[in-house]
């Protein structure tokens, strides 16, 4: 017997987490009078993992995801959905195992509609400056299980769906 997957839009839930993270960092940690040390960044990483748990994982009843994996491992039950009216999508692509260099490309709708786009994290080029997190990092895998790529998608073109 197959288990039916429930899907629902959780974009607002995830964006509340991103906004809480952004606000706390920009207001209390990015003080130009204080050194941005590894210790301060480490403390903040623990705070943002707690925010993920409190604002996303617990409301979804998904305490099974290890928040220590935030930004490293895809969150398997959060899937990116591209605005359906978009035919050509600008993306930045990094192949798995690369040195995290990003290559700009334009992908047609036929490309992303045949792939699984799983949320990894929100992304900003300068997370220890004053980040705004304009991108979502997603793990992209073809339906045939091919090699994984990482894409950066503009948040404005993307919604987030819970599949659980």
C-alpha positions in Angstrom: 0.0 0.0 0.0 1.5 3.4 -1.0 1.6 6.2 1.4 0.0 9.4 0.1 2.3 12.5 0.4 0.6 15.6 1.8 1.8 18.8 0.2 1.3 22.4 1.3 2.9 25.8 0.7 5.2 26.7 3.6 6.9 29.7 1.9 5.8 32.1 4.7 7.0 29.6 7.4 10.5 29.4 5.9 10.7 33.1 5.2 9.9 33.8 8.8 12.9 31.8 9.8 15.1 33.6 7.2 13.8 37.0 8.4 14.4 36.1 12.1 18.0 35.0 11.2 18.7 38.1 9.1 17.3 40.5 11.7 19.2 38.9 14.6 22.5 38.9 12.7 22.1 42.4 11.2 20.9 44.0 14.5 23.0 42.2 17.1 26.0 40.4 15.5 27.1 42.6 12.6 28.1 45.5 14.9 31.0 47.2 13.1 32.5 48.0 16.5 32.8 44.3 17.4 35.1 41.8 15.7 33.5 39.1 13.6 35.4 36.3 15.2 35.0 32.5 14.6 33.6 32.3 18.1 30.9 34.9 17.5 30.0 33.2 14.2 29.9 29.8 15.9 27.5 31.1 18.6 25.2 32.6 15.9 25.2 29.3 14.0 23.8 27.6 17.1 21.1 30.3 17.3 20.1 30.0 13.7 19.8 26.2 14.1 17.5 26.8 17.0 15.5 29.2 14.9 15.2 26.6 12.2 13.9 24.0 14.8 11.5 26.5 16.5 10.1 28.2 13.4 10.1 25.5 10.7 10.8 22.0 12.0 8.5 21.9 15.1 5.5 23.5 13.3 5.8 20.9 10.6 6.2 18.1 13.1 9.6 17.2 11.7 12.0 17.1 14.6 13.6 14.1 12.7 15.7 16.5 10.6 19.0 17.2 12.2 19.4 21.0 12.2 23.2 20.6 12.5 22.9 19.8 8.7 21.5 23.2 7.9 23.2 24.5 4.8 25.0 21.3 4.1 22.4 18.6 3.5 19.1 19.1 1.6 16.0 19.3 3.8 14.3 16.3 2.2 10.7 17.4 2.8 11.1 21.1 1.6 10.8 21.4 -2.2 11.3 24.5 -4.3 8.5 25.4 -6.8 9.3 27.8 -9.6 6.6 30.4 -10.5 4.7 28.5 -13.3 4.6 31.5 -15.6 8.4 31.6 -15.9 9.7 30.0 -19.1 13.4 31.0 -18.8 15.0 31.0 -15.3 18.4 32.6 -14.5 20.2 30.3 -12.1 23.7 30.0 -10.6 25.0 26.4 -10.7 27.6 24.5 -8.7 28.4 20.9 -9.4 28.5 18.6 -6.3 32.0 18.4 -5.0 33.1 21.6 -6.6 34.9 24.4 -4.7 31.5 26.1 -4.5 32.1 28.3 -7.5 28.9 29.3 -9.1 28.3 29.5 -12.9 25.4 31.7 -14.2 23.1 30.0 -16.7 19.6 30.3 -18.0 17.5 27.2 -17.7 14.2 26.5 -19.6 11.1 25.3 -17.9 11.5 21.8 -19.4 14.8 21.5 -17.5 13.6 22.3 -13.9 10.1 20.7 -14.3 11.8 17.3 -14.8 14.0 17.6 -11.7 13.6 17.5 -7.9 14.6 20.8 -6.3 15.1 20.3 -2.6 15.8 23.2 -0.3 19.3 23.3 1.3 19.1 26.8 2.9 18.7 30.5 2.1 21.9 32.0 0.6 23.7 35.3 0.7 27.1 36.2 -0.8 28.2 37.9 2.4 26.6 36.2 5.4 28.9 37.9 7.9 28.2 41.4 6.5 24.6 42.6 6.4 22.9 39.7 4.6 19.4 39.8 3.0 19.4 36.2 1.7 18.0 36.9 -1.8 18.6 33.3 -3.0 17.5 29.8 -2.1 20.1 27.1 -2.4 18.6 23.9 -3.7 19.9 20.5 -4.4 18.9 19.5 -7.9 18.6 15.9 -9.1 17.0 14.5 -12.2 14.1 12.1 -11.8 16.3 9.3 -13.1 18.6 9.8 -10.1 21.5 11.4 -12.0 24.3 13.5 -10.4 23.4 16.2 -8.0 23.9 19.9 -8.7 23.4 22.8 -6.4 21.5 25.8 -7.8 20.9 29.3 -6.4 17.4 30.5 -7.3 16.1 34.0 -6.7 13.7 33.8 -3.8 11.2 36.0 -5.5 10.6 33.4 -8.3 10.3 30.5 -5.8 7.8 29.1 -3.4 8.5 26.3 -0.9 6.3 23.3 -0.6 6.2 20.9 2.3 6.0 17.2 1.3 5.3 15.1 4.3 
